[in-house]
Amino acid sequence: MAAFETKAQKEHKIRIAIGEANETEFWLDFCSKTGVLDTTKHQIYSEKIIETRKMLIGLLKSMK
């Protein structure tokens, strides 16, 4: 994140990334419910997005 000059800019970008993770989880669920994505792949991808979101939240907390 060297492209950002201030802590506030970095925090803003991390918040955006968390929001994108939430949206990704929504679409994974939607694709699973509509049959586009099978249950096994849904589980794998959901676990990865949850892990990623936890890391982003941890990063955000560490900046305070």
Secondary structure, 3 states (H helix, E strand, C coil): CCCCCCHHHHHHHHHHHHHHHHHHHHHHHHHHHCCCCCHHHHHHHHHHHHHHHHHHHHHHHHCC
